[in-house]
Amino acid sequence: MRGSSHIAHVAAVRLEFKLLGPMELWADGRRHAVPGPRQQRLLAVLLLSPGRVLTPDALVDALWDGGPPPTGRRQVHNAVAALRRSVAPLRDLVVRRGTGYLAMVAEEQIDCHRFTHAVESARRQRERGLRRDAIRTLTSALGLWRGPAFAGLSGQVFDAAAARLHEERLAAVEGLADLRLAEGEGAGLVAELKGLCAEHPLHEGFARQLMIALCRAERQQEALAAYDRIRRALADELGLDPGPALRTAHQQVLRGAPETVLTVPLANRPEPPQPTADGWPAPAEAAPTPQPHAAPYLLPHDLADFTGRLDEISQVVAMVDGAPATAVSVVTLDGMAGVGKTTLAVRVAHLIGDRYPDGRFFVDLRGHTPGQRALTPAATLELFLLHLGTPPELIPQDYEARVGAWRSALAGRRVLLVLDNAASEAQIRPLLPGAPGSVVLITSRRRLAALEGAQSLSLDPLPHNDAVDLFTRVVGPGRAAREPALVGEVVRLCGLLPLTIRIAASRLRHRPAWRVADLAYRLRDERRRIHELSLGDRSALAAFHVSYQQLPDDQRGLFRLLSLIPGPDFGHHDAAALLDLPLARSEDLLEALLDAHLLTQRSAGRYHLHDLVLHYARSLLERHESASDQRRAFQRLTEHYLRLGHAIEHLVDPGRHLVALDSAAPSTLPTLRTVADARSTVAIGHRTFLPVIGQARERGLLREAWQLSLVLSSCLLRQGYVDEALTGYELGLEAARSADDAEAQAVVLRSLGFAHISIGRLADALTTLRDGLAIERRRGNAPGVGRFLNNIGVAHIRMGQYADAIAALSEVTDLLGDDRSERDRAITLGNLGVAHTQLGRYEEAHEHFNQMLGLSERSDNRSTAALALINLGWVHTKIGELDTAMDYLNRGLTLNREIGSMEGEGRGRYMLADCLLARGNPAEAMRHSRDALSLARKINNQDIESHAQNVLGRAHLALGELEEAARCFESVLHISERSGQTFKAATAHSGLARIATLRGAQEEAINHWERGLAAALASKLPEADDIRLQLSRARND
């Protein structure tokens, strides 16, 4: 074996090194820990080339991944010494040769090399016709794997080696299945091959093998279904057709000649991975096939300096192992903030993760996250189902059905769920698997005592020795060892909390002039510590006081005022507004606070105060800043957010004027030159919008609160943050009512009503709009009445009440009078065009949309122009002028994407899909309707969702995929019933009637035609004539 000639001596101790999974070292049957990430990386890179001398430069590159410190070479020597010293079996095996190092270890002692050699041995056995020997060899080789190779080690060297080994393993698994099929196995392989196909849905080799096994089991229909699944997956994901071997197998199944399918090619296989001349796939030279879809792996990284908690880990593992075989194992971890619940859950998840090959999930449920709403069970379930590969159109909208889909998807799988930061038992219950075999780890700040069947563990602060170890790891062993008694005092003063210990130790680490005694001295003053360390008679905030005392005055002032910013994070624009500073200066101050570790940074330009630090900053604020100073600072912040929202709206929809601003006020806005800038700004900072509105209202800034609700909620709604937008409008309405401001109430009600329209809550929309209409009529404000009637007209359109819509919209022009803007006129014309289109009055609709486009272009309003373009495309599709329709639709889609209108893009995509379907291109229509469906769900727009599902159903129907089509039409029915848009049942029942006809279910078809006709007649749809004709034919057949 390679490397054996370099080994002069192998210790008498029986050694085994395991790298196919987390690194393990075994000596004489006993496991030895390799401490520290640097020592682990060093040993691993040496074991990749056993018996071979590695130069210091090669080791430096491996340990620091191309970015070594100036002292890298010296640190390599120190790491080698530490490795020899801490791991007894390695004392004589890691040796120096010249300036380099080598591991005096044979390849047969290292599992990854044993695996590679075993695969080669199996290839030779197969070549000689010893198939059963090859089967035994490969089975043993694959048994060496305990998880992903080099798990827990990162860097280019290890990533490349892991990728190579992963490809070798896949080739070995496929080769083993081929050998077993060649030996006559069939039915016994089906379950295993189904699992492989589920894990690797784009792997043609596994799909072909499954078809062979199913044929042997006389399950021809399932074999055809397996082919259809991978054919659709390759087309949808990669735009590819199946390879020749898979197509050949499919043709043989169709001809009913399974005996030809059963001949497994033992050499020169045409599908990837490509074989070598001797017939065995070369593991290191896999052909460029699509990457297999692995089981979800969503766990965060494990902390390298995780310390202690061995008893707690043992208890959690015992709870997991002790669950009855018929039950799901559920373990909850609770405790105060900063006690280390999440890090413990993640550590346990990594330790036991290889038991759960079908998925390792992690989600932050945001139950106790400042400024954020807790993640709903429905949203979490959708996220999980998408990670399992469920297409968006197959995720049920009904809540109970979605729970059922999740539990059905997990049946027969072994998965691990980490549900972090839970708010309540109700948030957890729907997420629990129904079938046994899985484990759920939950963290929360409160005890989840009412969660049935769960075992719980409450975390206390660290034991003293573990706290000392953690401090030592962070600050470095040299400095801690010089003052051990004082280290013990410091961790006690930190309350033995992992969070505060890390902060205190990192302060010391970055101040070389300090001793541990200096830190201890600053923590002893109880008056300075009381708000920092909260454990018994101490306050958990005191650990932050050391850093605060070291700050200059301007940094202290900013630190205190930052506690005024509600929400989870902030940028330097917020800080500039608070202190009325230039942007560059505010950024410098924030970076200084970041260096002092009083701030953390979640992403570039966004800063965060941990909740304990936030409490500390607020206590300082109350002591040092007067109420009037606080109010002025917060008013500057509200002015900043008003200007931000106004600037974004003006950029996206320039004709819309939501609030009037003082043009003389200074600006602290980010750069907003393009719509992409606006979208990025909202995406980055949207979690602060609602808290700012709420804080303005609570502080009595009522005018600012309702104005903020208008501009910020509009930004939120436009970008798909629907729940936040509705809450923002509600907060603004409460502020307007508290101020007894009728005009403000009307303005907010109009925006809130339109938001309800956008998400399909049409009854709520009409109620809200009529309340606002009554206010405007009492005020005698004719333009205000006109704007409300326009939105009421839109609500009638969405409900299929087109005559009512036209009646309301026809009043708008006269009511707006001289107050109307070109934007108002364009929007009214567009709404009239939609109503006329739905009634089949295409000439009138075309004229309205043309006028809308002309007004939009004259006023340079790209928002209304984009809507006009897609609606013109829609009308041309209706009258059969498809080339013209395509031109309008593509122009409209491009413009909607440029201005960042997710609603406009969603509508444009389903309209384009409808046109493509009319042109006879159902596959392309399906792609665009799926895009529309995803956008609709992202912004919670049920109107777009139902239209997209309808077109998607028709596309499936055109392709002969009846089951998929039926699911889409049934989804449209469900949405129409839930939203009150009963007119959409006409197209859904028509689709279901056509499916029933194709299936020969004539009575069912007649029933659907009748129900579709009733819906069409109720809304006076032009489709009624065609449905009546189809019904007559069905009755006469």
N, C-alpha and C positions, 0 to 999 in steps of 0.2 A: 504493500500500500504506500501511496505517496506520503512522504514525511517519515517513514519508519527508519530510513537509513540515517537520519539525523539524530536518532534517539540512542544515546549511549547507555542509558539506564532508565528503567521505569520502576518506580518505587514498589516495594512489596505490597504496599497498601493497595487494595482493590478500589480503583477510582472510576467514576462515571460522571461525565459532564452532559447535561441536558440543555439544549438550546431550542428544541422544537416545542416552544411554549415559553413560559417564564424561565429565566435561567435558574438551574439547580446544580449543585455540586454534591455528590454522594461519595463517601469513603467508607468502605467496609460496611455497607448497608445503612450508614448514618448520614443524614443530611446536614450539610454545613452551610451557614449563611455567608454570603459575600456582601460585606457592608459597603454602603456608599455607591452612588451611581457611577462615579469615576472609576472605582475599582471594578465594578461590574462591566463597564464598557471596555476597560483595559483587558480583562480576562477574556471577554467574548472575542475581541479582535485577534488576540493571540490564538484562541482556539479555532478561529477560521482558517489559520495556516499553521497547524501544529508541527513542531519540529523545524520550523523555518524561521530564520532570523528576520525580525522586522526592525527597520531603522527608526531612530527617534522621530524623524520627520513623518514617517508613515503613522506612527502611534499618535503624534500630535494631531495630524489631520483627522484621525478617527475619533479622538477624544473630544475635539472642539469643532469638528465638522467644517473645517476650512477657515475658521475665525479664531485662531489661537491667541492667547495672551503673550506678551513678550517673554514671560517666564515659563512658556509652555514646556520646553525641554526639561527644565528643572522639576516642574510639577509632574512630568512623566516618571522621573526617577523617584520622586516622593510617593507617587501612586503605587509603583512597583514595590517599594519598601513597605508601604501600608498593607498591600495585598499579601505579601509574604508574612508580615507580622500578625495580621488578623485572621488568616485562614491557614491553620497548621498544615494541612495536606499539601499546600502549594509551596511550602517553604523551600523545598529542594527542586521543584519542578519548573518554576519561573526563573530562568537564569539569564545572566548577561553574557553576550558574545560580542566582543569588541565594543562598539558604541550602541549596539542594539540589544534586543531581548527576544527570547523564544520560549515557548512552552514545551517542556520535555514530556510530551504526551503522545500516545499512539492514536491514530484516527479511529480505531475500533473502540476507543474509550469515549468518543464524542458522538452523540446520537445523530446529528445532521450528516456527518460523514458516513456513519453506518447506514443511514437511509439511502444516500446516494449510491454507495457500493452495493446495497441489496437490490436496488432497482437495476443496476447494471448486471448483477448476477441473474436476476429474473429474465432479463433480455436474452442472456446466453442460454439459459434453460429453455426458454421458449424457442430459440433458434434450433436447438437440438431436439425439439419435439417433446420435451419434458414439461408438459403444460401443468400437470398437478404439482410438480415441484415449484414451478414458477408461481402458481397460486399461493402456495404456502409461504414462499419467500416474500411476495408482495404483501400478503396479509400481515406478516410479522413486521415488515418495514413500515406500513401505514399505522400500525399499532404504537410506533414510537412517538407519534404526534400527540401533544397534550393541549394544543392551542396554536395561535399564530407564532411562526418562528421569530425568535428574539423579542418576544412580547415584553414591553416595558422599556426597550432600548430604542432610542431614536438616533437618526443621523444617516447620511448618505451611504456609508459602508453597510450598516445593518439593514437599511431599507432595500438596498440592491440585493443583498444576500437573501433577505426574506422573500423578495419578489421572485427570485430564481427558484428558491425552494418551494414556494407556493405553486409555481408552474409545474415543477417536477412532481409535486404531490397530486395535482389534478391529472397529469398524464398517467401517473401510477394508478389512480382510482379508475380512470377510463380503461387502462390496459387490463387491470384485474377483472373488471366487468366483462371485457371481451373474452378473456380466458375462461371465465366461468360459463359464459354463453357457449363458447366452443366446446366445453365439456358437457353440454347438454342441459344446463340449468335454464329455467324459464320463469315459472310462476313464483319461485322462491326469491327471485331478484326484483320482482315488481315493486314492492314497497320501498326497497333501498333506492332503486332508480327513480321512483317518483320523488323521493326526498331530494336526490341530486338535481333533478330537473327543476324542482321548486327553488332550490338554493342557487342554481345556475340556469335561469330561464332562457339564456341565449346560447347555451352550449349544445351544438348540433350532435356531437358524439353521444352525449347522455340521452338525448331525445331519440336518436336512432336505436340505441340499445334498449330503451324502454319499449319502443314499438316492437322490437324482436321478442322481448320477454312477454309482452301482452299477447302477441300472436301465438306464442307457445302455450299460453294459458287459455287460448281460444276466446280472447277478448278483442276481436277485430275492431269493433266500433270504438273502443277506448284507444286503440292504437291510432286510428284515424283522428280521434279528438286530440291526442298528444301531438300529432303532426300539425293540426290546425293551430294549436296554441303557440307552438314555436314559430310557425309561419307568420302569424299575426304579430308576435313579439319582435321578430327580426324586422318586419316591415315598419312597425310603429316606432321602435327604438333606434334602428340603424338605417332604415330605408333599403334593406337588403332582401334578396330572395334566398330560400334554403339552398345549401350546397348540393352538388350532384349525388353524393351518397344518400343524403336524406331524401332527395326527390326520388331516387331509384327505389328506396325502401317503401316510400309512399305508393308508387305505382304498383309495386308487387303486392302490397296489401289490397289495393283497389281491385287487382285482377283476381284476388282470392287465391293467391299462390304462396301461402306462407312458407312452404318448404324452401323456396328460393330466398326468402327473407332470412331464414334461419342460418344460412351459411355465413358465418362471421369471418370477414377478411382478416387474416392473420398477418398479412404483409401488404405493403404498397397501398395503404388506405388513403383514399383521395381527400377525405375531409381533414381539417386541422385537428390536432397538431400533425404536421407532415412527418411521415415516417422516414427513417434512414433506410439505406439499402438493405439492411438485415431485417427490416420489418418492425422494429420497435421504435416508438416515438422518441426522438431525442429530447430529453427534458429541458436542456439548457437552450434549445433552439426552437421554441414553440412558434408556430406560424402566426401571422397577424390576424387572429380571430377576434371577434368581439369579446370584451372583457366580461367574465361571468358576473352575474348579480349576486353578491354575497348576502348572507343574512344580515339584518340591521345590526350595526355595532355603534351605539351612540354614547357609550360611557365617556365621561371626561377622563383626562389623564390622572393617574395616581400620583400623589405628592411624594417627591423623592425624600423629603425630610420628615415624613410622617413618623410620629414617635408614640410609643406606648400603646395603650388600649388593647393589650393582648387579651386580658380577661374579657373585655367587652366583645372583641372579635370572636373569641371562643364561644361566648354566650349566644351571639347572633348565629354563628354557624350551627351550634347545637339546636337552636330554635328551628332553623331551616331544615336540618336533618331529622328533627323529631316530629315533623308534621306527618299526620296519617297519610297513607298511600293514596287515599281517595280525596284528599283535600289539597288546595293551593296553599303553599306556605306564605304567610303574611306576617311581616315583622315591622313594628313601628319603632322609630328612634325619636325621643323627644328630649327637650332641654332648652336652656336659655340661649339667646343669640350669642354666637362666638364660642360655644362650647365644643364645636367640632362635629356636629351631626352629619353634615354632608360629606366631609372628608372620611369619616368612618364608614358611611354607607358605600362610598366609592371604593374604598380599600377592600371591603368585604366583597363587593361586586367583582372586582378584579381577581380576588382569591378564588372565588367559586365559579367564575364566569364560564370556564371551559366545560362545565356540566350542562350548559344551556346553549347548544349549538345553533338553535333556530332564531336567536335574536337576543341582543342585550340593549335594552332601552333605557334612556334617561330623559327626564323632563322636569323643568322647573315650573311648578304649578303656581308660583307667584302668590301664595297664600298670605305671605307677610312681607311683601315687597313694597316699600313706600312709593306712593304715586302710581301704582299699577293695580288694575283689577286682577283678581284671581282668574287663572285660566279655567274656562268652563269645561265640564266633562265632555260635552259635544265637540269642542274644538280639539281637545286632547285626543279623543277617539279618531277624529279625522286625520290628525297628524300621524298617529300610530298606523292606521290603515294605509296611508300613503307610503309610509316607510316599508310596509309589507308588500308593496307593489300593486295595491288595489287601484285600478283606473279611477279618476275622479268621478266619472259618470255612474260608477257602480257603488259609490259610497252612499248609503241611504240618507235621506234628509230627515226622515222621521227619527226622533231621538231613541225610542225603544228599539227600532230596527237597526240603528247604528250600533247600539250596545250589543245586540244579537250578532251582527256581522263581525264585530271585534272578537267576541267569544267563539264564534264559529271558526274564525280564521286561526285562533290559537289552539283549537281542538287537535290533539295529536302532536302538538309542538311543545318543545321545552324552551321557554323563554325566561329571561330575568328582567324585571321592571324595577327601576329606581324612580320613585315618585317623590321628588324633593320639594320641600317648602309647602307642604299641604296646609290648607286652611281649615278643613273640617272633614268629618266622616262622609258627608254627602258628596264632597268633591272626589272622594276615593272610590266609593262603592261601584259606580258604573265601569271603572277602569280595571277591576279585578277579573282575571281569567275565570272561566267557569269550569274548565277541565283540569284535572290534577297534572302534576309534572312540572309546574312553573313556580317561580318564587317572586315575591313582591317585597321590596324594601322601601319603607316610607319614612320621611323625616318631617317633623313639624315642631313649632315652638310650643304647641299645646299638646296635652295628652289626648290621644284619640281613643278614649275609653269606650266609646259606643261602637267601635268598629268590630263587628262580629267576627269571631274566629281569629283575631289578630293576637299575636304575642308582642309584648311591648318591653322596651328597655329605656329607662330614663338615664341620661348621661349626666354625670357630675363633673366638676372640674378635675383636672389631671391629678393623679397621685404626685406627691412631691418629687420623687426621683425621676418620674417621666417628665415633669415640668422642667427640671434641671437639664435633662438630656435634650429636650427641645430647644431650650435657650442656648445650650452649648453648640448644637448643630447649626443654629442660625448665626451666632456671633463668631464661631470658630473655636476649636478646642484649646488653642494656645492661650488666648486672652482669658477664657473662662477658668483654665486650670491654675492660673496665678492667684485667683481670689475665690476659691470654692465656697467659703462660708458666705461671702457676699452675694454670690450667684443664688444660693438658697434663699437669702433674704429678698432679693429682687423678685424671684418668681412668686414668693408669698405675697409681696406687695402688689404684684400683678393679678392676684386673685386666682392663680393657677389656671387661668383661662388660656387656651391655645392662641386665641386672637390677640390678646393684650401682650402675651409673652413674645409673640412674633414681632409686634410693633416695637416693644421696648428693646429687644435684642437687635433689631435691624437699625435702630437709631444709634446704638452703641457701635455696631459694626461699621457704620459709615462716618464715625467720628474717631479717628485714630488717636487723638490726643486724650480722649476720655479713658478712665479706668472703670471697672465695674463699681468701685466705690463711689465714683462721681454719680453714676446712675442711681445707686441705692440712696445716696444722700438726698437727691431730688425727689425720690418717691416717699421718703419717710414723713414728710410734712403732710399730716392728715388733711389739712385745709386744702392743699393742692391735689390731694388724691381722692377726696370724697365723691366728686362727680365722675370720676374715671373708672374706679374699680368697684363694681356693684356685686358684692358677695357678703352676705351677713351685714355687718355694720360698716362695710366699705362700699365705695361707689366705683363702678367699672370704668368710669371716664378718666380717672386720675393718670392712667398710663400715658394719655395723650398730652398731659400738661408739660412734660419735659420738653417735648418738641415745640410746643407753643411758646414757652418762655424764651426759647432761643431765636425766635423770629424778630425781625425789625418791625417798627410800628406799622408801616404800610401793609406788610403781609398779615400782621395780626388783625388789622382792621378789615381786610378782605375776608380772612378766615371767619371772623364773626358774622359778617354780612352774608356770607355764602349760605348760612343756615336759614336765610329768608327765602331761598329759592326752593319752591316745592318740586316734587318729582324726583325721579331716580338719578338723573345726571344733568350736567349743564356744560356750556361751552364758554369760551373767553368773551363772546359777545354778551352773554348774561352778566358776567363779572364786570365788564366795562360799563354796562348800564347801571349796575348797582352803585358803583363808586364814581360814575360820571368820569371815566378815564378813557384815554385813547386805547384803541384795541391792542396795539403792540405792548403797551405797558401792562394791561390786564393779563395778557398771555405770559409775560415775564413773571408776574406775581404768582400766577397759577402754577407755572413750572417750578418756581421756588417751593411752593407748598407741596408739590408732587415730590420733589427731592427730599423734603422733610417727612415724607410719608404720612402727612396729614390728609392728603388726597390720594386716591387711586385713579387709574386711568383704564377704562374699559376698552376704548378704541381711540384712535388718533383724534385729538381735539375735544374729547368728551371726558369730563372729570366726575368723580363720585365721592361723596362723603358717606363712609360706612355709618350705619344707624347709631352705633355707640359714639362715634366721633361727632355725628350730627347733634346728638343730645348734649355733648360737651360744648360744642360751638354755640348752641342755643343758650346754654347757661351763661356763657360769657357775654352773649349779646344782651341778655336782660340786665347784666351787671354794668356793662360799659356803654350801651347805646340808649339814648332817651327814646321815648315813644314817638316823638315827632321826627327824630332822625330815622327811625325804623320806617315810619310811614312814608317819608320822602324817598327813601331808598327803594321801597317796594313800588311806589308810584313810578319811579324811573324804570323799574323792571316791566310794569304793565305797559308803559308807553313803548318800550322796546318791542314787546310782543304784539301790540296793536300795529305798529309799523311793519313788523315782520309779516303778519298775516295779510295786511293790506297790500304789501309789495308782492307777495306770492299770488294773491288773487288778481292783481292788476297785470301781472306777467302772463297768467294763464287765461284770464277772461277780462281783457282790458276795458270793456264797456260796462263792467259791473262795479258799482260804487256802494259798498256796504256801510262804511263809516267815514265821517269827515275828520281829518287830522290837522293838528297845528303844524303848518309847514315850517315854522321857525324852530321846532324842537330838534335837538341834535340826533343824529342817526348812529346806531351801533350795529347795523345790519351786516350779515354776511354777504358775500358777492352773489348777486342774483341777476345774471345776464341772460340766462336761457331757462327754458322750462325744466331741463334736466337739473339745473342748479336748484330750482324750486322743489322738485320732487326729492332730491337728495336731502335738502334742508329739512323737509317735513319728515322724511324717513328717519333721519338722525335724531331729531329733537321732539318728535310728536308725543313722547311719553310725559313731557313736561307741560303740555298745553292744558289739559284738564286741571291739574293741580293749580296752575296759575289762575285760571278762571275761578276755581273754588276759593282760593286764598283771597282774591280780590273781593269776592262777595263777603267772606267772613270778616274781612278788615273794614267793611263798610264802604268800599269803593264801588258803589252800585253801578254808576254810569260806566266805569271802566269794565266791570264784570260783564254787563250785557253786550258791550261793544266787542270785548274779547271773544265772547261766545260766538258772535256773528262771523268774525274773520277766521278764528282758529278752527271752529267746528266746520266751516266750509272747506278749509284745507284738509281736515281729517276726512270728511265725507268724500271729497274728490279723490283721495288716495286710498280709499277702501277701509279706513278705520271707522266703521259704521257705528259700533256701540259707543265708542268714545265721542263721536260727533253728536249722537242723540243726547248723551249725558251733558255735553257742553251746552247744547241749546236749552236743555231743561234748567241748567244752572243759570244761564242768562235770563230765562223767563222768570225764574224766582227773583233774581236781582231787579228786573224791570218792575215786577209787581211790588217788591219791597219799596221801590222808589216811587210807586204810584204814578208811573210814567206810561200813559196810554200809547203814545207814539212808539216808544221802545217795545212795549208788549206786542204791538201789531207787527213790527219789523221782525222780531224774533219768532213770532208765531208763523209768519210767512215762510221763513227759512226752515223752521222745524217741520212744517207741513210738507214742504218739498222733500225734506230728508225722509219722511215717512213714505212718500211716493217712491223715492229711489229704491227703497228696500222692500216694496210690496206691501206695506202696512196701509192699505188704501182706506179702510174704515177709519183708522186713527188719523190719516191725512185729511179726510173730509171734515172730521170733527174739529181738528186743529185749525184748518183753513176757514171754516165757517165761524169759529170763535174770533179769529182775526178780522174776518170780513165784517162782522157785527161791530167791532171796535172802530174800523175805518168809516163805516156808515154813520156811527154816532158822532164821529169827529167831522163828518162832512168832507172827507178827503177822497175826491173822485179818482185821482190817479192811484191812490192806495187800494180803492175798491177794484180798479181795473187789474192791478197786479195780482190781487187775490183771485179774481175770476179767472185769470190766465192759469194759475196753478190748479184751481178747481177743475178747469177744462182738462188739464193733464191727468188729474185723478180719474175723471170720467173716461178718458181714453184708455187708461190702464185697466179700467173695469169693464171695457167693452161697451160703454154707453156713449156711442159716437154722436148721436143726435143731441144729447144733453151737452156733450163737449162742444159741439159746433155752436149751440145756442149761447153757452157761456163765453166762448172765445169771440163770438161776433160782437159782443158788447165792449170788448176790451179796448178796441181802437178809439172809439168815441170817448170813453172814460179817461184814457190817458191824456188826451188833449195835447197841449203844448208841452206838457211835462214828460211826454214819452221820449225815450232815447231810441236811436237806431237799433240798439240791442233789444229793447223792449219790443219794437215792431218786428224785428227778425224772429224773435222767439215765438211771438204770437202767430206769425205766418207759418213757422215750422210746425207748430202744434195743430193749426188748421189743416196743413198738408197731411199730417199723420192721420187725422180723423177721416179726411176725404179718401185717403188711400185704403183704409180699412173698410170703407163702404164701397170700394170699387170705383170711385169717381177719380180716375187716374189723371184726366186732363186738368181738373181743378187742382188736384194735388201737385201736379208738375208745375203749374203756374205759381202756386204758393212757395214751393221750394226754390224755384228760380229767383223769385223776388227776394227770398231770404238770403240766397247766396249773393245777390247783387248788393244788398244792404251791408252784408258782412264784409264784403271786399272793399266797399267804399269807406267803411269805418275801421278797416284793418283789424277786425275781430276774428281771430283765427278759431276761437272756440265755436262760435255759431257757424262759421264757414265750414268747419269739419262736419258738423251735424247736417248742414244743408247738402253736402256732397254725398254722404252715405245715404241720405233719404232720397236723393235723386237716383242713386244707384238702385235703391229698393224699388222705386216706381218703374224704372226701366226693366227691371227683372220681371215685375208683374205683367208688363205689356209685351214681354218676349224679346225686347231689344237687348240681348245679352252682352254683346260686345261693348255697347255704350255703357251698360250697367257696370261691367267689370272696370272700365276706365274710371267712372265716378267713385266706385267703391274703393279701388286701390288708392286713388288720390285722397279720399276721406280717411282711410286707415292710416296712411302716412302722416297726415296732418294731426290726427288724434294721438298718434304715438309721439309726435314732436312736442305737442302741448301737454303731454302727460295725462290725458283724459282716459282713465281706465274704463269708465262707463262708455264713452264714445268708441273706444277700441273694441270693447266687448260687443256693442251693437253692430259695429262695422264688420266684425268677424262672422257673426251668425248670418248677417245679410250676404256677405261674400260667399259663405258656405251654401246658402240657398241658391245663389246664382250659379255656383259651380255644379250643384246638383241638377239644376235645370239644363246645364251644358253637358250633362252625362258624365261627370267626373266625381263619383261618390267618394272615392278614397281621399281626394284632396278636400272635398267638402267636409269629410269626417275630421280631418286635421284641424281645419279652421273652427269647426263647431266645438271641438274639444278645447281649443284655446279660449273660445268665448266662454265656455262652461267654467274653466279655471278662473278666468277673470271675474265672472259673475259671483263665484263663491268667495273670491278674495274680498270683494266689496259688498257681499251680502245682497246682491241685486237679484231678486226672484224673477223679475220680468225678463231680464236677459237670460237667466238660467233656464226658464221654461222655453223660451224661443230656441236657445241652443240645443236643449234636449229634444225638441221637436225636429229640428233639422238633422240632428245626430240619429234619431230614430229612423227618419226617412232614408238617410244614407245607409244605415245597417240593412234596412229593408231592400234597398236597391242592390245590395251585395248578397242578398239571400240569407242574412244572419238574423233569423226571425226572433230568437230568444233575446238577443241584445236589443233589437228594435223594440220588442214589447216592453222591456224594462225602461227604455227611454220614454215611451208614450205613457206608461203607467206613472212615471215620475212627473210628467207634465200634468196629469190628472191630479196627482197629490198636491202639487204646487198650486194649481188653479183653485182647488177646494180650500186650501189653507189661506190663500191670499185674496179670495173673492174674485179672481179673474176667470169667472166661469166660462167666458167666451172661448178661452183657449182649449176647453174640452172638445170643441168641434174638431180641431185638427188631431187631437190625441185619439178620440174615438174613431176618426177616419182611418188613422194608421192601424189601430187595433183591429178594425173591421177588415182591412186588407190582409192582415196577418191571419185572422180567423178564416178568411176565404181560401188563402193558400194552404191552410191546414185541413180544409174540408169541413170546417165547423160552421155550417151555413146559418144555423139559428143564432149562434154567438155573433156572427158577422152582422146579421140583421139587427140584433140588439144594439150593437155599437153604432151602426148607421143611424138608427132611430135616435139614439141619445146625442150623436153628433149633430143631426139635423135640428134637434130641439135647441141646442146651444147656439148654432149658427143663426137660426131664426130669431132667437131672443136678442141677439146683438145686431141683426140685420146684416150679416156678413155676406159678401158676394159668393162665398164658397157654398152657400146653401143650395144653389141650383145644382151644382155638381154632386153634392151629397144626396140630394133628392133623387137624382138620376141613378146613382149607385144603389140606393135603397130599392128603387123600383126593379132594377136588374136582379138584385139579390132575391127579392120576393118572387120573381118570375122563374128563377133557376130551379 
